[in-house]
């Protein structure tokens, strides 16, 4: 099975070069959208070590709570939490990771996955349900052997670039993967780990906080390859009684202490107090930052495994797997453990989303909310819709693809509806960059049929008209000066880059920063008597609107142009419908649907999307449900079962 383990380790530098060439921009933008939320990184087998490192990366980069879990742990925690979920699977085919993906969909979570092949069952699942956002990379390596080696490093390298950028990747990780450095480190590990007693007595791995990734991966490799029995605990947890085995259990395990440079003092002090009868060795991991120490730890764990396997009766990359092991691996937790998802109607699912305050919930909805959902669905089905008004980012285009334009299939769907007579408009906080994208996406003959309200309604025009940047409200200068004198001053840009018409916008690094900034600006608005002004937050953007600016202006403009009732004949679509979201005003009245978060209002802003679906995929499901009839459009009764 597989290929010789040592041969796999020869390709670490090649894996680094491959990872440098991959496009991780969309992955980075996507993960950025989760900043501030609790997330779990899911890995099974050797990928669990990647999950541990990926969780560390996210906490360091986004300062957001992140937990590494196995698929089984993930399925269990869904009974009490609704976290963001990132699945890691090189080949996307093991039954445990597939069970986790199905569990996320059943729990109405929009999850994501990273795979290193371009065709696998996990990607097929993503194509069939749209609940899973896949990031697939075609790694040009021969399949790993029995243990995860290059696939593990490749996944970590992609995540490193997505979280910390190319400069840090080349400056900090590059030297660790230098071929001469790898060769020298490999020899060092071989010399350190030549003790035959490890196989006879077992191994006790004591690790400092920054060396946890090394310990997790080493335990995984040595245990999976049956090279020796392994225990692992951190340096201070070891102090609480776990040391007794060195005195009372003959023969005591060999102690391996792993530490980073900054934690060396604790490691050395601990080693000095071990009984003289204990065999021990100390490994100091390289790396300038905590994330680099984690990467170095994975490399060293692979080299230590190689050294301990030198006198083994089998190659860890080519073990003879027994039939009972194959049978256990082949068990499908989806049928044996995960409760089969009961068919949930869109009405019930929409009611749960409302009951959860715009979040996700598997608990049954309140009967009153369920009746409101049914009434709203009936209202939608009976409506004669003549115009659709959509937000753009996160609604017509996935948020992480905002600078790539609409998907070609989505453009085709909208174009077909326009040709069938549907009035179409876009209400967005963006400006000239979107103008150019839309003109290049839609055929010129359709430009006159598309209305766009830029900068939250500050400038409204047909797509065939020349774009005109509106003059900014001069009162924004006062807000700008106040911000520069606050703790947010380092985040501001020149005023002419932030203010357009009646909208003042700032993009920040994290959702947590946005939440704090929104609260600070709201306090400033109250203190300065600007009671008609509002401040909204969406993803990593904070938008301040003056009293005369609103996406509702686009509704009024289109209603006048087409001579339609804005409350009964216009369908409004957005993704941030919660009270602080930038689509709240657009979706707070009339016929309105969200493709993501919803408000608490039972008379508007519902989400009838399928399990786990969100953003552009849900929007397209709404648009596909529109059927032309008698100079108007009706929502197909089958769309809201």
VEXFI-888321 format. One line per 2 residues: for each residue x, y, z of C-alpha. Coordinates in Angstrom, 2 decimals, always signed. Example, Ala and Ser with C-alpha at 12.3 -4.5 7.8 and 13.67 -1.06 7.14 Angstrom:
# residues 2
+12.30:-4.50:+7.80 ~ +13.67:-1.06:+7.14 $
# end
This chain:
# residues 641
+0.00:+0.00:+0.00 ~ +1.44:+3.40:-0.92 $
+5.11:+4.00:-1.57 ~ +8.23:+3.98:+0.62 $
+7.89:+6.55:+3.38 ~ +11.38:+8.00:+3.01 $
+10.79:+8.68:-0.65 ~ +7.80:+10.84:+0.26 $
+9.97:+13.05:+2.47 ~ +12.28:+13.76:-0.44 $
+9.53:+15.91:-2.03 ~ +8.89:+18.48:+0.73 $
+10.67:+21.26:-1.18 ~ +8.66:+20.38:-4.31 $
+5.44:+20.67:-2.30 ~ +6.50:+24.14:-1.13 $
+7.15:+25.23:-4.72 ~ +3.77:+23.84:-5.81 $
+1.94:+25.70:-3.05 ~ +3.60:+28.98:-4.04 $
+2.05:+28.71:-7.49 ~ -1.56:+28.19:-6.40 $
-4.21:+30.91:-6.43 ~ -5.43:+31.34:-2.85 $
-7.10:+34.75:-3.25 ~ -10.66:+33.43:-3.18 $
-9.87:+31.14:-0.28 ~ -8.45:+34.09:+1.65 $
-11.45:+36.32:+0.87 ~ -13.84:+33.55:+1.90 $
-12.12:+32.86:+5.22 ~ -11.98:+36.59:+5.88 $
-15.79:+36.71:+5.78 ~ -15.87:+34.42:+8.83 $
-13.62:+36.66:+10.91 ~ -15.07:+37.20:+14.37 $
-17.25:+34.07:+14.28 ~ -16.60:+30.79:+16.04 $
-15.32:+28.25:+13.53 ~ -14.23:+24.63:+13.57 $
-11.63:+23.05:+11.32 ~ -12.42:+19.40:+10.65 $
-9.87:+16.74:+9.80 ~ -9.79:+12.96:+10.07 $
-6.77:+10.70:+10.32 ~ -3.63:+12.51:+9.23 $
-5.68:+15.56:+8.28 ~ -6.46:+16.16:+11.95 $
-2.94:+17.56:+12.39 ~ -3.72:+19.96:+9.53 $
-6.91:+20.93:+11.36 ~ -4.95:+21.71:+14.52 $
-2.54:+23.95:+12.61 ~ -5.33:+25.53:+10.55 $
-7.21:+26.43:+13.73 ~ -4.05:+27.99:+15.14 $
-3.51:+30.01:+11.97 ~ -7.04:+31.40:+12.09 $
-6.77:+32.44:+15.72 ~ -3.45:+34.16:+15.06 $
-4.61:+35.89:+11.87 ~ -8.24:+36.73:+12.70 $
-8.21:+36.66:+16.51 ~ -11.35:+34.54:+16.27 $
-12.17:+31.45:+18.37 ~ -11.37:+28.32:+16.39 $
-11.41:+24.65:+17.33 ~ -9.87:+21.64:+15.62 $
-12.26:+18.68:+15.69 ~ -12.63:+15.24:+14.19 $
-15.71:+14.51:+12.07 ~ -17.25:+12.56:+14.95 $
-16.73:+15.47:+17.34 ~ -18.23:+17.84:+14.78 $
-21.40:+15.79:+14.37 ~ -21.80:+15.74:+18.15 $
-21.27:+19.46:+18.73 ~ -23.98:+20.36:+16.22 $
-26.49:+19.48:+18.93 ~ -25.33:+22.50:+20.93 $
-23.43:+24.88:+18.59 ~ -23.70:+26.24:+15.06 $
-20.14:+27.14:+14.11 ~ -18.61:+27.93:+10.77 $
-17.11:+24.72:+9.41 ~ -14.02:+24.16:+7.26 $
-13.36:+20.59:+6.17 ~ -9.88:+19.41:+5.18 $
-9.52:+16.31:+3.02 ~ -6.79:+15.74:+0.46 $
-8.80:+13.27:-1.62 ~ -12.29:+14.20:-0.40 $
-13.50:+10.64:-0.21 ~ -13.25:+9.15:+3.27 $
-16.63:+8.37:+4.81 ~ -16.02:+10.35:+7.99 $
-15.40:+13.66:+6.23 ~ -18.38:+13.04:+3.93 $
-20.53:+12.38:+7.01 ~ -19.38:+15.70:+8.50 $
-20.31:+17.53:+5.30 ~ -23.78:+15.96:+5.28 $
-24.24:+16.79:+8.96 ~ -23.38:+20.43:+8.27 $
-25.94:+20.57:+5.49 ~ -28.59:+18.95:+7.67 $
-27.87:+21.53:+10.37 ~ -28.39:+24.31:+7.81 $
-24.74:+25.37:+7.95 ~ -22.99:+26.70:+4.88 $
-19.60:+25.01:+5.17 ~ -16.40:+25.01:+3.10 $
-13.83:+22.40:+2.14 ~ -10.26:+22.27:+0.85 $
-9.25:+19.30:-1.28 ~ -6.09:+18.53:-3.24 $
-7.79:+16.72:-6.12 ~ -10.13:+18.20:-8.70 $
-12.58:+15.29:-8.82 ~ -13.80:+13.52:-5.70 $
-17.03:+12.68:-3.79 ~ -16.78:+15.80:-1.63 $
-16.75:+18.02:-4.73 ~ -19.65:+16.05:-6.21 $
-21.59:+16.75:-3.03 ~ -20.80:+20.45:-3.36 $
-22.08:+20.50:-6.93 ~ -25.30:+18.72:-6.04 $
-26.33:+20.68:-2.95 ~ -24.51:+24.05:-3.02 $
-24.38:+23.87:+0.78 ~ -20.64:+23.23:+0.62 $
-18.22:+25.84:-0.75 ~ -15.34:+23.90:-2.29 $
-11.78:+25.08:-2.83 ~ -10.20:+22.38:-4.97 $
-6.54:+22.29:-5.94 ~ -4.89:+19.84:-8.31 $
-1.70:+18.79:-6.57 ~ +0.83:+17.35:-9.00 $
+2.09:+14.62:-6.69 ~ +1.79:+10.89:-6.69 $
-0.62:+9.80:-3.99 ~ +0.78:+9.81:-0.42 $
+1.59:+6.51:+1.16 ~ -0.20:+5.20:+4.24 $
+0.68:+8.31:+6.29 ~ -0.16:+11.90:+5.38 $
+3.05:+13.70:+4.40 ~ +3.09:+16.00:+1.38 $
-0.70:+16.32:+1.35 ~ -0.55:+17.50:+4.97 $
+2.11:+20.12:+4.21 ~ +0.37:+21.22:+1.01 $
-2.88:+21.92:+2.88 ~ -1.03:+23.87:+5.56 $
+0.92:+25.88:+3.00 ~ -2.29:+26.92:+1.22 $
-3.85:+27.99:+4.53 ~ -0.69:+29.84:+5.55 $
-0.76:+31.92:+2.36 ~ -4.51:+32.55:+2.70 $
-4.16:+33.80:+6.29 ~ -0.76:+35.51:+6.34 $
+0.01:+36.41:+2.71 ~ +2.77:+35.64:+0.26 $
+5.42:+37.85:+1.83 ~ +5.36:+35.98:+5.15 $
+5.10:+32.65:+3.37 ~ +8.29:+33.27:+1.41 $
+10.14:+35.14:+4.16 ~ +9.39:+32.78:+7.08 $
+8.33:+29.43:+5.61 ~ +10.63:+29.50:+2.60 $
+13.85:+29.05:+4.65 ~ +12.32:+26.08:+6.48 $
+11.83:+24.32:+3.14 ~ +15.27:+25.10:+1.74 $
+16.64:+21.74:+0.47 ~ +19.95:+22.07:+2.33 $
+18.14:+22.95:+5.56 ~ +15.77:+19.99:+5.12 $
+18.68:+17.61:+4.58 ~ +20.53:+18.88:+7.65 $
+17.43:+18.73:+9.85 ~ +16.66:+15.23:+8.64 $
+20.10:+14.09:+9.74 ~ +19.68:+15.78:+13.13 $
+16.40:+13.97:+13.76 ~ +17.97:+10.67:+12.73 $
+20.70:+11.12:+15.33 ~ +18.25:+12.15:+18.06 $
+15.83:+9.30:+17.57 ~ +18.12:+6.27:+17.34 $
+17.16:+4.92:+20.75 ~ +15.90:+1.36:+20.35 $
+14.26:+1.65:+23.77 ~ +11.49:+3.78:+22.23 $
+10.02:+0.74:+20.53 ~ +10.34:-1.41:+23.66 $
+9.16:+1.12:+26.26 ~ +6.91:+3.44:+24.32 $
+7.15:+7.20:+23.96 ~ +5.90:+10.00:+26.20 $
+5.80:+13.28:+24.25 ~ +5.86:+16.40:+26.41 $
+5.25:+19.55:+24.42 ~ +5.31:+23.26:+25.03 $
+2.31:+25.31:+23.91 ~ +3.81:+26.22:+20.54 $
+4.97:+22.65:+19.88 ~ +1.48:+21.13:+20.01 $
+1.27:+20.60:+16.24 ~ +4.47:+18.56:+16.36 $
+3.11:+16.37:+19.15 ~ -0.28:+15.82:+17.48 $
+1.26:+14.86:+14.15 ~ +3.96:+12.66:+15.68 $
+1.39:+10.77:+17.77 ~ -0.75:+10.33:+14.67 $
+2.07:+8.99:+12.51 ~ +3.62:+6.67:+15.10 $
+0.24:+5.28:+16.20 ~ -1.19:+4.82:+12.72 $
+1.97:+3.09:+11.54 ~ +2.13:+0.94:+14.72 $
+5.75:+1.92:+15.34 ~ +5.34:+2.33:+19.10 $
+2.83:+3.27:+21.78 ~ +2.60:+7.05:+22.25 $
+1.30:+9.34:+24.96 ~ +1.23:+13.12:+24.64 $
+0.64:+15.91:+27.15 ~ +1.84:+19.47:+27.59 $
+4.68:+20.32:+29.93 ~ +2.49:+21.58:+32.76 $
-0.27:+18.98:+32.47 ~ +2.51:+16.42:+32.89 $
+3.24:+17.99:+36.29 ~ -0.19:+16.95:+37.59 $
+0.45:+13.31:+38.39 ~ +1.34:+12.02:+34.93 $
+4.97:+11.86:+36.01 ~ +4.32:+8.89:+38.33 $
+4.72:+6.42:+35.47 ~ +8.40:+7.34:+35.29 $
+8.84:+6.09:+38.85 ~ +6.27:+3.30:+39.27 $
+5.92:+1.60:+35.89 ~ +8.83:-0.50:+34.67 $
+10.12:+0.04:+32.13 ~ +9.22:+3.74:+31.98 $
+8.51:+5.30:+28.58 ~ +11.17:+7.27:+26.79 $
+10.48:+10.99:+27.19 ~ +10.63:+13.28:+24.18 $
+10.34:+16.98:+25.02 ~ +9.42:+19.30:+22.16 $
+9.63:+23.06:+22.54 ~ +9.93:+26.30:+20.66 $
+12.84:+28.62:+21.24 ~ +10.83:+31.10:+23.31 $
+9.59:+28.30:+25.61 ~ +12.95:+26.58:+25.96 $
+13.51:+27.59:+29.60 ~ +10.44:+25.71:+30.80 $
+11.38:+22.67:+28.73 ~ +14.98:+22.61:+30.01 $
+13.87:+23.08:+33.63 ~ +11.42:+20.20:+33.28 $
+14.01:+17.94:+31.67 ~ +16.50:+18.66:+34.48 $
+14.04:+17.33:+37.06 ~ +13.35:+14.00:+35.37 $
+14.71:+10.96:+37.26 ~ +18.18:+9.86:+36.12 $
+16.77:+6.46:+35.18 ~ +14.57:+8.02:+32.49 $
+15.77:+8.18:+28.92 ~ +14.90:+11.54:+27.42 $
+15.67:+13.77:+24.48 ~ +14.79:+17.36:+23.65 $
+13.83:+18.80:+20.28 ~ +13.78:+22.56:+19.78 $
+11.61:+23.50:+16.83 ~ +12.73:+26.29:+14.54 $
+10.62:+29.22:+13.34 ~ +10.44:+32.95:+14.03 $
+6.69:+33.18:+14.65 ~ +4.17:+30.85:+16.26 $
+2.73:+29.85:+12.90 ~ +6.21:+29.05:+11.58 $
+6.98:+26.89:+14.61 ~ +3.85:+24.88:+13.78 $
+5.05:+24.35:+10.19 ~ +8.53:+23.37:+11.40 $
+6.90:+20.96:+13.85 ~ +5.11:+19.08:+11.06 $
+8.36:+18.72:+9.16 ~ +10.23:+17.48:+12.22 $
+7.46:+15.02:+13.11 ~ +7.85:+13.44:+9.68 $
+11.62:+13.17:+10.13 ~ +11.36:+11.70:+13.65 $
+8.89:+9.12:+12.33 ~ +11.37:+8.18:+9.62 $
+14.13:+7.74:+12.20 ~ +12.03:+5.55:+14.48 $
+10.96:+3.42:+11.52 ~ +14.52:+2.67:+10.49 $
+14.70:-0.64:+12.39 ~ +11.00:-1.48:+12.13 $
+9.77:-4.65:+10.48 ~ +7.60:-2.66:+8.07 $
+7.72:+0.60:+6.16 ~ +5.25:+3.16:+7.59 $
+4.29:+4.14:+4.06 ~ +3.56:+0.55:+3.04 $
+2.08:-1.42:+5.96 ~ +0.07:-4.58:+5.44 $
-3.33:-3.38:+6.63 ~ -5.36:-6.23:+8.20 $
-8.84:-6.99:+6.98 ~ -10.50:-6.01:+10.27 $
-8.82:-2.58:+9.97 ~ -10.13:-2.15:+6.45 $
-13.59:-3.15:+7.64 ~ -13.55:-0.64:+10.51 $
-12.38:+2.11:+8.16 ~ -15.18:+1.23:+5.74 $
-17.94:+1.72:+8.33 ~ -20.20:+4.56:+7.26 $
-21.08:+6.84:+10.21 ~ -23.82:+8.45:+8.17 $
-25.91:+5.30:+8.50 ~ -24.65:+4.07:+11.86 $
-24.46:+7.25:+13.91 ~ -25.68:+10.41:+12.22 $
-29.48:+10.61:+12.44 ~ -30.97:+10.57:+9.01 $
-32.25:+14.01:+8.19 ~ -35.97:+14.17:+8.26 $
-37.43:+15.97:+5.33 ~ -37.97:+19.54:+6.41 $
-40.22:+21.80:+4.39 ~ -38.96:+25.19:+3.29 $
-41.65:+26.66:+5.54 ~ -40.24:+24.93:+8.62 $
-36.67:+25.76:+7.64 ~ -37.53:+29.44:+7.11 $
-39.30:+29.51:+10.47 ~ -36.25:+28.03:+12.22 $
-34.05:+30.72:+10.71 ~ -36.37:+33.43:+11.95 $
-36.59:+31.84:+15.38 ~ -32.80:+31.66:+15.61 $
-32.51:+35.41:+15.10 ~ -31.06:+35.12:+11.64 $
-28.73:+32.27:+12.55 ~ -29.10:+28.52:+12.25 $
-31.03:+26.13:+14.44 ~ -32.05:+22.49:+14.33 $
-34.67:+23.00:+17.05 ~ -38.32:+23.00:+15.97 $
-39.68:+26.46:+15.32 ~ -42.34:+28.24:+17.30 $
-45.83:+27.54:+15.97 ~ -46.57:+31.25:+15.69 $
-43.45:+31.79:+13.57 ~ -44.27:+28.76:+11.44 $
-47.74:+30.15:+10.71 ~ -46.17:+33.49:+9.77 $
-43.80:+31.70:+7.40 ~ -46.69:+29.87:+5.75 $
-48.67:+33.11:+5.41 ~ -45.69:+34.88:+3.87 $
-45.09:+32.02:+1.43 ~ -48.73:+32.21:+0.39 $
-48.39:+35.96:-0.10 ~ -45.33:+35.44:-2.30 $
-47.02:+32.73:-4.37 ~ -50.05:+34.94:-5.00 $
-48.04:+38.01:-5.98 ~ -47.76:+39.25:-9.55 $
-44.15:+40.32:-9.67 ~ -42.99:+42.71:-12.36 $
-39.63:+43.87:-11.01 ~ -36.79:+42.30:-9.03 $
-34.30:+44.46:-7.10 ~ -31.12:+42.74:-5.89 $
-28.19:+43.62:-3.73 ~ -24.94:+42.62:-5.45 $
-22.14:+41.45:-3.12 ~ -23.25:+38.24:-1.43 $
-26.52:+38.19:-3.40 ~ -25.82:+38.12:-7.14 $
-22.18:+37.30:-6.54 ~ -20.54:+35.40:-3.70 $
-18.88:+37.85:-1.35 ~ -15.41:+36.35:-1.80 $
-15.77:+36.73:-5.59 ~ -16.88:+40.37:-5.44 $
-14.06:+41.57:-7.70 ~ -14.44:+38.71:-10.19 $
-17.96:+39.63:-11.26 ~ -21.03:+37.44:-11.57 $
-20.81:+33.79:-12.46 ~ -21.56:+33.31:-16.18 $
-24.45:+30.93:-15.44 ~ -26.00:+33.53:-13.12 $
-25.68:+36.22:-15.79 ~ -27.48:+33.90:-18.20 $
-30.29:+33.29:-15.70 ~ -30.86:+37.01:-15.12 $
-30.59:+37.80:-18.84 ~ -33.25:+35.23:-19.65 $
-35.68:+36.78:-17.17 ~ -35.05:+40.27:-18.54 $
-35.75:+39.07:-22.08 ~ -38.99:+37.53:-20.80 $
-40.08:+40.96:-19.59 ~ -38.94:+41.13:-15.98 $
-37.81:+44.54:-14.76 ~ -34.42:+44.23:-13.10 $
-32.45:+46.54:-10.81 ~ -29.45:+46.36:-8.51 $
-29.13:+48.29:-5.24 ~ -25.53:+48.30:-4.08 $
-23.04:+50.13:-1.92 ~ -20.43:+49.92:-4.67 $
-19.75:+52.37:-7.46 ~ -17.74:+52.67:-10.66 $
-15.94:+49.33:-10.28 ~ -19.30:+47.54:-10.35 $
-20.45:+49.70:-13.27 ~ -17.60:+48.36:-15.38 $
-18.13:+44.77:-14.22 ~ -21.83:+44.80:-15.05 $
-21.31:+46.34:-18.48 ~ -18.80:+43.63:-19.34 $
-20.97:+40.84:-17.91 ~ -24.28:+41.62:-19.61 $
-24.77:+41.93:-23.34 ~ -25.03:+45.58:-24.52 $
-28.60:+45.10:-25.74 ~ -29.68:+44.52:-22.13 $
-27.94:+47.52:-20.58 ~ -30.92:+49.83:-20.99 $
-33.13:+47.31:-19.16 ~ -30.94:+47.20:-16.04 $
-31.23:+49.90:-13.40 ~ -28.42:+50.32:-10.87 $
-28.47:+52.32:-7.66 ~ -24.85:+52.97:-6.65 $
-23.55:+53.98:-3.23 ~ -26.79:+52.85:-1.54 $
-29.00:+54.91:-3.84 ~ -26.82:+58.04:-4.07 $
-26.72:+57.75:-7.88 ~ -29.32:+55.80:-9.88 $
-29.10:+55.19:-13.62 ~ -29.60:+52.61:-16.35 $
-26.56:+50.56:-17.23 ~ -26.39:+52.13:-20.70 $
-25.99:+55.60:-19.16 ~ -22.63:+57.10:-18.30 $
-21.56:+56.63:-14.71 ~ -21.32:+59.85:-12.69 $
-19.67:+59.83:-9.31 ~ -21.88:+61.82:-6.94 $
-20.41:+64.56:-4.78 ~ -20.00:+63.50:-1.17 $
-22.08:+65.02:+1.58 ~ -19.72:+67.68:+3.01 $
-20.80:+66.77:+6.54 ~ -18.83:+63.54:+6.20 $
-15.71:+65.63:+6.72 ~ -16.73:+66.10:+10.35 $
-17.13:+62.34:+10.78 ~ -13.77:+61.76:+9.12 $
-11.98:+64.21:+11.41 ~ -13.60:+62.63:+14.45 $
-12.50:+59.15:+13.34 ~ -8.93:+60.35:+12.82 $
-8.90:+61.60:+16.37 ~ -10.15:+58.29:+17.73 $
-8.58:+54.85:+18.16 ~ -9.84:+54.06:+14.64 $
-7.68:+56.76:+13.08 ~ -5.08:+54.31:+11.78 $
-7.80:+52.52:+9.80 ~ -9.03:+55.52:+7.85 $
-8.10:+56.47:+4.31 ~ -8.28:+59.88:+2.61 $
-11.81:+61.27:+2.79 ~ -12.33:+61.22:-0.97 $
-11.79:+57.44:-0.94 ~ -14.38:+56.85:+1.78 $
-17.25:+59.24:+1.01 ~ -19.44:+59.00:-2.10 $
-22.74:+60.82:-2.29 ~ -24.64:+60.09:+0.91 $
-22.55:+57.04:+1.81 ~ -19.39:+56.88:+3.92 $
-17.81:+53.40:+3.83 ~ -14.88:+51.74:+5.54 $
-13.61:+48.19:+4.99 ~ -11.84:+46.68:+7.98 $
-9.75:+43.59:+8.62 ~ -12.27:+41.78:+10.80 $
-15.94:+41.62:+11.67 ~ -15.02:+42.30:+15.29 $
-13.48:+45.65:+14.30 ~ -16.62:+46.43:+12.32 $
-18.84:+45.76:+15.31 ~ -16.81:+48.09:+17.52 $
-16.62:+50.81:+14.88 ~ -20.36:+50.64:+14.22 $
-21.08:+51.15:+17.92 ~ -18.64:+54.07:+18.12 $
-20.12:+55.80:+15.06 ~ -23.65:+55.28:+16.33 $
-22.68:+57.03:+19.56 ~ -21.16:+59.89:+17.53 $
-24.33:+60.23:+15.44 ~ -26.43:+60.54:+18.58 $
-24.02:+63.00:+20.18 ~ -23.98:+65.26:+17.11 $
-27.75:+65.19:+16.60 ~ -27.70:+63.39:+13.24 $
-30.80:+61.39:+14.03 ~ -31.70:+60.68:+10.40 $
-28.31:+59.11:+9.74 ~ -27.80:+55.34:+10.04 $
-24.82:+53.04:+10.30 ~ -24.86:+49.45:+9.02 $
-22.39:+46.61:+9.15 ~ -21.92:+43.85:+6.60 $
-19.05:+41.42:+6.66 ~ -15.97:+43.62:+6.86 $
-17.68:+46.82:+5.76 ~ -19.23:+49.64:+7.79 $
-21.54:+51.98:+5.88 ~ -22.80:+55.31:+7.21 $
-25.78:+56.76:+5.32 ~ -27.01:+60.31:+5.64 $
-30.69:+61.10:+6.07 ~ -31.35:+61.32:+2.33 $
-29.70:+58.08:+1.24 ~ -31.17:+54.58:+1.24 $
-31.46:+51.54:-0.99 ~ -35.19:+52.19:-0.78 $
-34.61:+55.06:-3.20 ~ -33.91:+52.43:-5.85 $
-37.27:+50.85:-5.07 ~ -39.04:+54.20:-5.45 $
-37.17:+54.96:-8.70 ~ -38.03:+51.60:-10.28 $
-41.64:+51.71:-9.06 ~ -42.07:+55.08:-10.79 $
-40.29:+53.98:-13.96 ~ -42.37:+50.82:-14.41 $
-45.58:+52.13:-12.83 ~ -45.78:+49.32:-10.28 $
-46.73:+49.02:-6.63 ~ -43.47:+48.93:-4.60 $
-45.01:+46.72:-1.93 ~ -46.84:+44.10:-3.99 $
-45.17:+43.94:-7.42 ~ -41.45:+44.30:-6.64 $
-39.44:+41.39:-5.24 ~ -36.44:+42.52:-3.18 $
-33.43:+40.22:-2.67 ~ -30.41:+40.68:-0.40 $
-28.08:+38.79:+1.92 ~ -27.64:+41.01:+5.01 $
-31.20:+41.45:+6.20 ~ -30.49:+41.42:+9.92 $
-31.16:+44.66:+11.79 ~ -27.58:+45.93:+11.57 $
-27.02:+44.63:+8.02 ~ -26.68:+46.84:+4.97 $
-29.74:+45.24:+3.31 ~ -31.99:+45.75:+6.32 $
-33.82:+48.79:+4.94 ~ -34.22:+47.23:+1.49 $
-35.68:+44.01:+2.92 ~ -37.66:+45.49:+5.83 $
-40.87:+45.93:+3.84 ~ -42.73:+44.68:+0.79 $
-41.98:+41.31:-0.82 ~ -38.46:+40.60:+0.40 $
-36.29:+37.51:+0.60 ~ -32.84:+37.01:+2.03 $
-30.30:+34.55:+0.73 ~ -28.51:+34.59:+4.08 $
-29.32:+36.44:+7.32 ~ -32.83:+37.58:+8.23 $
-34.42:+40.13:+10.54 ~ -36.84:+39.44:+13.37 $
-39.74:+41.03:+11.46 ~ -42.37:+38.38:+10.65 $
-43.84:+40.46:+7.82 ~ -40.69:+40.68:+5.69 $
-37.17:+39.37:+5.05 ~ -37.56:+35.59:+5.06 $
-35.08:+32.99:+3.84 ~ -36.69:+30.06:+2.02 $
-33.42:+28.66:+0.66 ~ -32.53:+24.97:+0.82 $
-30.53:+23.42:+3.68 ~ -27.11:+24.99:+3.98 $
-27.55:+27.14:+0.88 ~ -26.65:+30.80:+1.02 $
-25.63:+33.80:-0.99 ~ -25.73:+33.65:-4.79 $
-26.86:+30.02:-5.00 ~ -29.99:+30.79:-2.98 $
-30.62:+33.95:-4.99 ~ -30.55:+31.94:-8.20 $
-32.99:+29.42:-6.73 ~ -35.39:+32.32:-6.10 $
-34.93:+33.63:-9.64 ~ -35.39:+30.17:-11.17 $
-38.72:+29.97:-9.36 ~ -40.07:+33.00:-11.28 $
-42.43:+31.96:-14.07 ~ -43.76:+34.45:-16.66 $
-47.52:+34.72:-16.79 ~ -49.87:+37.46:-18.07 $
-47.30:+40.29:-18.32 ~ -45.99:+39.49:-14.84 $
-44.15:+36.73:-13.00 ~ -45.32:+34.35:-10.34 $
-43.24:+32.30:-7.94 ~ -43.72:+28.63:-8.73 $
-45.77:+26.87:-6.01 ~ -43.12:+24.12:-5.96 $
-40.45:+26.61:-4.89 ~ -41.83:+26.93:-1.35 $
-43.02:+23.43:-0.41 $
# end
